[in-house]
Amino acid sequence: MSNVIFTSSATAKNGRDGHVKSDDGLIDLKLVNPANNQVAKGSNPEQLFAAAYSACFDGALNLVASQQHKKIDSETNAEVSFCKDPEDDGFKIAVTLNIEIQGVNPEDAQQLAEDAHQACPYSKATRGNIDVKLNPKAV
């Protein structure tokens, strides 16, 4: 394993229709599978992944912008889709990252998004495993 900087931990019980809780109690959520139950209130793994990926990507975006001496203000929205996988009749996820970047032109926004996609730990972890679409926009 690489040189560990910190470790976070969460435990899930009863899968998509269960409960998830982080070791520090900050995340303590009922899970509901929206494919089977659109009435009950609760989170789901895709929503949690969307929150984590958007935060990680936006952090990477700001890091690469600062390394390139660009002053930006940004917001990243991750849309995580739960999909049928035609290759094995199972399931997979796909991600669209909608990235709004203030302070640069459209070409720089595109390049910053691509650079952040190379630097982001979530992008690295999923590269080649899931479809990720970058949708940067200069605002």
NUNUSE-572628 format. One line per field, with one value per atom (N, C-alpha, C): atom name; x, y, z; residue number from 0; residue in one letter. Coordinates in steps of 0.1 Angstrom, whole numbers, plus 5000, padded with zeros to 4 digits. Atoms other than C-alpha are relative to their C-alpha. Example, Ala and Ser with C-alpha at 12.3 -4.5 7.8 and 13.67 -1.06 7.14 Angstrom:
# residues 2
kolgu = [N; CA; C; N; CA; C]
u = [5009; 5123; 5009; 4991; 5137; 4992]
v = [4988; 4955; 5012; 4989; 4989; 5011]
w = [5000; 5078; 5000; 5000; 5071; 5008]
mimi = [0; 0; 0; 1; 1; 1]
drennu = [A; A; A; S; S; S]
This chain:
# residues 139
kolgu = [N; CA; C; N; CA; C; N; CA; C; N; CA; C; N; CA; C; N; CA; C; N; CA; C; N; CA; C; N; CA; C; N; CA; C; N; CA; C; N; CA; C; N; CA; C; N; CA; C; N; CA; C; N; CA; C; N; CA; C; N; CA; C; N; CA; C; N; CA; C; N; CA; C; N; CA; C; N; CA; C; N; CA; C; N; CA; C; N; CA; C; N; CA; C; N; CA; C; N; CA; C; N; CA; C; N; CA; C; N; CA; C; N; CA; C; N; CA; C; N; CA; C; N; CA; C; N; CA; C; N; CA; C; N; CA; C; N; CA; C; N; CA; C; N; CA; C; N; CA; C; N; CA; C; N; CA; C; N; CA; C; N; CA; C; N; CA; C; N; CA; C; N; CA; C; N; CA; C; N; CA; C; N; CA; C; N; CA; C; N; CA; C; N; CA; C; N; CA; C; N; CA; C; N; CA; C; N; CA; C; N; CA; C; N; CA; C; N; CA; C; N; CA; C; N; CA; C; N; CA; C; N; CA; C; N; CA; C; N; CA; C; N; CA; C; N; CA; C; N; CA; C; N; CA; C; N; CA; C; N; CA; C; N; CA; C; N; CA; C; N; CA; C; N; CA; C; N; CA; C; N; CA; C; N; CA; C; N; CA; C; N; CA; C; N; CA; C; N; CA; C; N; CA; C; N; CA; C; N; CA; C; N; CA; C; N; CA; C; N; CA; C; N; CA; C; N; CA; C; N; CA; C; N; CA; C; N; CA; C; N; CA; C; N; CA; C; N; CA; C; N; CA; C; N; CA; C; N; CA; C; N; CA; C; N; CA; C; N; CA; C; N; CA; C; N; CA; C; N; CA; C; N; CA; C; N; CA; C; N; CA; C; N; CA; C; N; CA; C; N; CA; C; N; CA; C; N; CA; C; N; CA; C; N; CA; C; N; CA; C; N; CA; C; N; CA; C; N; CA; C; N; CA; C; N; CA; C; N; CA; C; N; CA; C; N; CA; C; N; CA; C; N; CA; C; N; CA; C; N; CA; C; N; CA; C; N; CA; C; N; CA; C; N; CA; C; N; CA; C; N; CA; C; N; CA; C]
u = [5009; 5000; 5009; 4993; 5011; 5002; 4998; 5022; 4987; 5014; 4988; 5001; 5001; 4980; 4989; 5010; 4947; 4991; 5009; 4920; 4986; 5014; 4882; 4993; 5007; 4858; 4985; 5015; 4821; 4996; 5006; 4800; 4986; 5013; 4770; 4994; 5007; 4744; 4987; 5012; 4717; 5000; 4999; 4730; 4992; 5007; 4709; 4988; 5012; 4679; 5003; 4996; 4698; 5004; 4995; 4719; 5015; 4985; 4754; 5004; 4996; 4773; 5016; 4986; 4808; 5005; 4995; 4831; 4999; 5001; 4828; 4985; 5014; 4790; 4995; 5005; 4789; 4991; 5009; 4774; 4992; 5008; 4745; 4986; 5011; 4720; 4992; 5008; 4691; 5002; 4998; 4696; 4987; 5012; 4668; 5004; 4998; 4670; 4990; 5010; 4653; 4994; 5005; 4649; 4989; 5011; 4626; 4990; 5008; 4612; 5002; 4998; 4606; 4992; 5008; 4584; 5008; 4992; 4607; 5011; 4989; 4632; 5013; 4987; 4669; 5010; 4989; 4702; 5002; 4996; 4718; 5015; 4985; 4754; 5003; 4997; 4752; 5000; 5001; 4742; 5013; 4988; 4771; 5012; 4989; 4795; 5001; 5001; 4783; 5006; 4995; 4790; 5015; 4986; 4824; 5008; 4993; 4835; 5000; 5000; 4823; 5009; 4991; 4842; 5015; 4986; 4874; 5004; 4997; 4872; 5002; 4999; 4866; 5013; 4988; 4895; 5012; 4989; 4918; 5000; 5001; 4905; 5006; 4994; 4914; 5015; 4986; 4948; 5007; 4993; 4957; 4999; 5001; 4944; 5011; 4990; 4967; 5014; 4987; 4996; 5003; 4998; 4990; 4998; 5001; 4987; 4987; 5013; 4950; 4991; 5009; 4926; 4986; 5014; 4892; 4991; 5010; 4860; 4992; 5006; 4844; 4990; 5011; 4815; 4999; 5001; 4814; 4988; 5011; 4782; 5002; 4998; 4785; 4986; 5012; 4756; 5005; 4996; 4761; 4987; 5012; 4738; 5003; 5000; 4731; 4994; 5003; 4730; 5001; 4999; 4724; 5013; 4988; 4757; 4997; 5003; 4751; 5010; 4989; 4784; 4998; 5002; 4775; 4987; 5014; 4738; 5000; 5000; 4748; 4998; 5002; 4750; 5013; 4988; 4775; 4996; 5003; 4777; 5007; 4994; 4785; 4999; 4999; 4794; 5001; 4998; 4789; 5004; 4995; 4809; 4997; 5003; 4793; 5008; 4990; 4820; 4998; 5001; 4814; 5012; 4987; 4846; 4999; 5000; 4846; 5015; 4987; 4877; 5009; 4992; 4888; 4991; 5008; 4878; 4996; 5005; 4861; 5012; 4989; 4894; 5008; 4993; 4911; 4991; 5009; 4880; 5001; 4998; 4883; 5013; 4987; 4920; 5001; 4999; 4917; 4992; 5008; 4889; 5008; 4992; 4911; 5012; 4988; 4941; 4995; 5005; 4920; 4996; 5003; 4907; 5012; 4988; 4943; 5005; 4995; 4950; 4991; 5010; 4918; 5001; 5000; 4921; 4988; 5011; 4886; 5000; 4999; 4892; 5011; 4990; 4924; 4995; 5006; 4905; 4990; 5010; 4878; 5004; 4996; 4898; 5000; 5000; 4891; 4989; 5010; 4864; 4985; 5014; 4834; 5001; 5000; 4824; 4999; 5001; 4831; 5000; 5001; 4820; 5003; 4997; 4835; 4992; 5008; 4812; 5004; 4996; 4832; 4993; 5006; 4817; 5006; 4995; 4833; 4988; 5012; 4809; 5005]
v = [4988; 5000; 5012; 4988; 5035; 5006; 4993; 5060; 5006; 4996; 5064; 5014; 4987; 5100; 5000; 5002; 5092; 4989; 5010; 5065; 5004; 4999; 5069; 4987; 5012; 5042; 5001; 5000; 5035; 4985; 5014; 5003; 5001; 5001; 4993; 4987; 5012; 4968; 4998; 5003; 4951; 5007; 4995; 4966; 5012; 4988; 4990; 5003; 4997; 4987; 4999; 5001; 4991; 5013; 4988; 5016; 5001; 4998; 5031; 5011; 4991; 5048; 5001; 4998; 5064; 4997; 5003; 5055; 5012; 4988; 5091; 5004; 4997; 5091; 5012; 4989; 5121; 4996; 5006; 5099; 4989; 5009; 5080; 5000; 4998; 5073; 4987; 5011; 5050; 4999; 5002; 5035; 4995; 5004; 5031; 4998; 5003; 5015; 5007; 4993; 5041; 4992; 5009; 5014; 4992; 5009; 4994; 5008; 4993; 5021; 5015; 4985; 5057; 5008; 4993; 5066; 5002; 4999; 5059; 5010; 4990; 5086; 4993; 5005; 5077; 5002; 4999; 5078; 4987; 5012; 5053; 5001; 5000; 5043; 5010; 4991; 5064; 5014; 4987; 5095; 5003; 4998; 5090; 5001; 4999; 5084; 5013; 4987; 5115; 5011; 4990; 5136; 4999; 5002; 5121; 5004; 4997; 5123; 5015; 4986; 5159; 5008; 4993; 5170; 4998; 5003; 5152; 5007; 4994; 5164; 5015; 4986; 5200; 5004; 4997; 5199; 4998; 5002; 5185; 5011; 4989; 5212; 5013; 4988; 5240; 4998; 5003; 5223; 5003; 4998; 5222; 5014; 4986; 5257; 5008; 4993; 5270; 4997; 5004; 5251; 5007; 4993; 5269; 5015; 4986; 5302; 5007; 4995; 5306; 5001; 4998; 5321; 4997; 5004; 5304; 4999; 5004; 5299; 4989; 5011; 5265; 4993; 5008; 5242; 4988; 5013; 5205; 4992; 5009; 5185; 4987; 5014; 5147; 4994; 5008; 5128; 4986; 5015; 5091; 4992; 5008; 5068; 4985; 5015; 5032; 4994; 5005; 5013; 4985; 5014; 4979; 4998; 5003; 4963; 4990; 5010; 4947; 4989; 5009; 4929; 4987; 5012; 4906; 4999; 5000; 4912; 5005; 4995; 4928; 5015; 4986; 4965; 5007; 4992; 4993; 5015; 4985; 5031; 5007; 4990; 5060; 5014; 4987; 5095; 5011; 4987; 5130; 5010; 4990; 5157; 5014; 4987; 5191; 5010; 4992; 5216; 5015; 4986; 5254; 5007; 4994; 5274; 5015; 4985; 5312; 5005; 4994; 5332; 4996; 5005; 5314; 5000; 5001; 5312; 4985; 5014; 5280; 4991; 5009; 5266; 4996; 5002; 5270; 4991; 5008; 5255; 4985; 5014; 5224; 4994; 5006; 5220; 4998; 5002; 5225; 4988; 5012; 5199; 4987; 5012; 5174; 4998; 5002; 5181; 4995; 5004; 5177; 4985; 5014; 5144; 4991; 5008; 5132; 5000; 4998; 5144; 4994; 5003; 5135; 4985; 5014; 5103; 4992; 5007; 5093; 4997; 5002; 5097; 4989; 5011; 5076; 4987; 5013; 5049; 4994; 5005; 5046; 4999; 4999; 5052; 4986; 5012; 5024; 4990; 5009; 5009; 5005; 4995; 5033; 5011; 4988; 5059; 5013; 4987; 5094; 5010; 4989; 5124; 5013; 4986; 5158; 5010; 4990; 5187; 5014; 4987; 5219; 5011; 4988; 5253; 5012; 4987; 5287; 5009; 4992; 5310; 5014]
w = [5000; 5000; 5000; 5001; 4993; 5014; 4988; 5020; 5004; 4996; 5038; 5007; 4993; 5048; 5010; 4990; 5065; 4995; 5003; 5065; 5005; 4996; 5066; 5000; 4999; 5075; 5001; 4998; 5071; 4999; 5000; 5076; 4995; 5005; 5056; 5005; 4995; 5068; 4991; 5008; 5046; 4986; 5014; 5013; 4997; 5006; 4992; 5008; 4992; 5016; 5014; 4986; 5048; 5006; 4992; 5067; 4998; 5001; 5064; 5010; 4989; 5092; 4999; 4999; 5093; 5014; 4987; 5121; 5010; 4991; 5135; 5002; 4998; 5132; 4991; 5008; 5108; 4989; 5010; 5081; 5008; 4993; 5096; 4992; 5010; 5068; 4998; 5005; 5059; 4985; 5014; 5025; 4994; 5007; 5000; 4985; 5015; 4965; 4992; 5007; 4943; 4988; 5011; 4915; 5005; 4995; 4938; 5009; 4991; 4961; 4998; 5003; 4949; 5010; 4990; 4980; 5012; 4987; 5010; 4998; 4999; 5020; 5005; 4996; 5022; 4989; 5010; 5004; 4993; 5007; 4981; 4996; 5003; 4971; 4989; 5011; 4939; 5005; 4994; 4958; 5008; 4992; 4982; 4992; 5009; 4954; 4993; 5007; 4936; 5009; 4991; 4967; 5002; 4998; 4972; 4988; 5012; 4936; 4996; 5003; 4931; 5009; 4991; 4962; 4997; 5004; 4952; 4987; 5013; 4916; 5001; 4999; 4926; 5007; 4994; 4949; 4991; 5010; 4922; 4990; 5010; 4898; 5006; 4994; 4922; 5002; 4999; 4928; 4987; 5013; 4891; 4996; 5004; 4886; 5007; 4992; 4914; 4995; 5005; 4900; 4986; 5013; 4866; 5002; 4997; 4884; 4995; 5004; 4875; 5012; 4988; 4900; 4995; 5005; 4896; 5012; 4991; 4914; 4993; 5007; 4907; 5008; 4994; 4913; 4992; 5008; 4903; 5005; 4998; 4901; 4994; 5006; 4897; 4999; 5003; 4881; 4999; 5001; 4889; 4997; 5005; 4870; 5002; 4998; 4879; 4987; 5013; 4846; 4999; 5003; 4832; 4991; 5007; 4819; 4990; 5011; 4785; 4998; 5002; 4787; 5008; 4991; 4816; 5007; 4995; 4823; 5014; 4986; 4856; 5000; 4999; 4866; 5000; 4999; 4864; 5003; 4998; 4871; 4989; 5009; 4848; 5006; 4993; 4858; 4989; 5007; 4842; 5010; 4992; 4858; 4994; 5004; 4853; 5008; 4993; 4861; 4995; 5003; 4862; 5006; 4996; 4863; 4996; 5002; 4868; 5000; 5000; 4858; 4989; 5012; 4826; 4988; 5012; 4790; 4998; 5002; 4776; 4997; 5003; 4762; 5013; 4988; 4796; 5009; 4991; 4814; 4995; 5005; 4791; 5004; 4997; 4797; 5015; 4985; 4835; 5004; 4997; 4836; 4996; 5004; 4817; 5009; 4991; 4839; 5014; 4987; 4870; 4999; 5002; 4856; 5001; 4998; 4855; 5014; 4987; 4890; 5011; 4990; 4909; 5004; 4996; 4930; 4997; 5004; 4922; 4985; 5014; 4885; 4998; 5001; 4889; 5004; 4995; 4908; 4990; 5009; 4882; 4986; 5014; 4850; 4994; 5007; 4826; 5005; 4994; 4848; 4998; 5002; 4843; 4990; 5010; 4817; 5008; 4994; 4829; 4989; 5010; 4808; 5007; 4995; 4815; 4993; 5006; 4809; 5006; 4994; 4817; 4993; 5005; 4813; 5007; 4995; 4817; 5003; 4997; 4835; 5004]
mimi = [0; 0; 0; 1; 1; 1; 2; 2; 2; 3; 3; 3; 4; 4; 4; 5; 5; 5; 6; 6; 6; 7; 7; 7; 8; 8; 8; 9; 9; 9; 10; 10; 10; 11; 11; 11; 12; 12; 12; 13; 13; 13; 14; 14; 14; 15; 15; 15; 16; 16; 16; 17; 17; 17; 18; 18; 18; 19; 19; 19; 20; 20; 20; 21; 21; 21; 22; 22; 22; 23; 23; 23; 24; 24; 24; 25; 25; 25; 26; 26; 26; 27; 27; 27; 28; 28; 28; 29; 29; 29; 30; 30; 30; 31; 31; 31; 32; 32; 32; 33; 33; 33; 34; 34; 34; 35; 35; 35; 36; 36; 36; 37; 37; 37; 38; 38; 38; 39; 39; 39; 40; 40; 40; 41; 41; 41; 42; 42; 42; 43; 43; 43; 44; 44; 44; 45; 45; 45; 46; 46; 46; 47; 47; 47; 48; 48; 48; 49; 49; 49; 50; 50; 50; 51; 51; 51; 52; 52; 52; 53; 53; 53; 54; 54; 54; 55; 55; 55; 56; 56; 56; 57; 57; 57; 58; 58; 58; 59; 59; 59; 60; 60; 60; 61; 61; 61; 62; 62; 62; 63; 63; 63; 64; 64; 64; 65; 65; 65; 66; 66; 66; 67; 67; 67; 68; 68; 68; 69; 69; 69; 70; 70; 70; 71; 71; 71; 72; 72; 72; 73; 73; 73; 74; 74; 74; 75; 75; 75; 76; 76; 76; 77; 77; 77; 78; 78; 78; 79; 79; 79; 80; 80; 80; 81; 81; 81; 82; 82; 82; 83; 83; 83; 84; 84; 84; 85; 85; 85; 86; 86; 86; 87; 87; 87; 88; 88; 88; 89; 89; 89; 90; 90; 90; 91; 91; 91; 92; 92; 92; 93; 93; 93; 94; 94; 94; 95; 95; 95; 96; 96; 96; 97; 97; 97; 98; 98; 98; 99; 99; 99; 100; 100; 100; 101; 101; 101; 102; 102; 102; 103; 103; 103; 104; 104; 104; 105; 105; 105; 106; 106; 106; 107; 107; 107; 108; 108; 108; 109; 109; 109; 110; 110; 110; 111; 111; 111; 112; 112; 112; 113; 113; 113; 114; 114; 114; 115; 115; 115; 116; 116; 116; 117; 117; 117; 118; 118; 118; 119; 119; 119; 120; 120; 120; 121; 121; 121; 122; 122; 122; 123; 123; 123; 124; 124; 124; 125; 125; 125; 126; 126; 126; 127; 127; 127; 128; 128; 128; 129; 129; 129; 130; 130; 130; 131; 131; 131; 132; 132; 132; 133; 133; 133; 134; 134; 134; 135; 135; 135; 136; 136; 136; 137; 137; 137; 138; 138; 138]
drennu = [M; M; M; S; S; S; N; N; N; V; V; V; I; I; I; F; F; F; T; T; T; S; S; S; S; S; S; A; A; A; T; T; T; A; A; A; K; K; K; N; N; N; G; G; G; R; R; R; D; D; D; G; G; G; H; H; H; V; V; V; K; K; K; S; S; S; D; D; D; D; D; D; G; G; G; L; L; L; I; I; I; D; D; D; L; L; L; K; K; K; L; L; L; V; V; V; N; N; N; P; P; P; A; A; A; N; N; N; N; N; N; Q; Q; Q; V; V; V; A; A; A; K; K; K; G; G; G; S; S; S; N; N; N; P; P; P; E; E; E; Q; Q; Q; L; L; L; F; F; F; A; A; A; A; A; A; A; A; A; Y; Y; Y; S; S; S; A; A; A; C; C; C; F; F; F; D; D; D; G; G; G; A; A; A; L; L; L; N; N; N; L; L; L; V; V; V; A; A; A; S; S; S; Q; Q; Q; Q; Q; Q; H; H; H; K; K; K; K; K; K; I; I; I; D; D; D; S; S; S; E; E; E; T; T; T; N; N; N; A; A; A; E; E; E; V; V; V; S; S; S; F; F; F; C; C; C; K; K; K; D; D; D; P; P; P; E; E; E; D; D; D; D; D; D; G; G; G; F; F; F; K; K; K; I; I; I; A; A; A; V; V; V; T; T; T; L; L; L; N; N; N; I; I; I; E; E; E; I; I; I; Q; Q; Q; G; G; G; V; V; V; N; N; N; P; P; P; E; E; E; D; D; D; A; A; A; Q; Q; Q; Q; Q; Q; L; L; L; A; A; A; E; E; E; D; D; D; A; A; A; H; H; H; Q; Q; Q; A; A; A; C; C; C; P; P; P; Y; Y; Y; S; S; S; K; K; K; A; A; A; T; T; T; R; R; R; G; G; G; N; N; N; I; I; I; D; D; D; V; V; V; K; K; K; L; L; L; N; N; N; P; P; P; K; K; K; A; A; A; V; V; V]
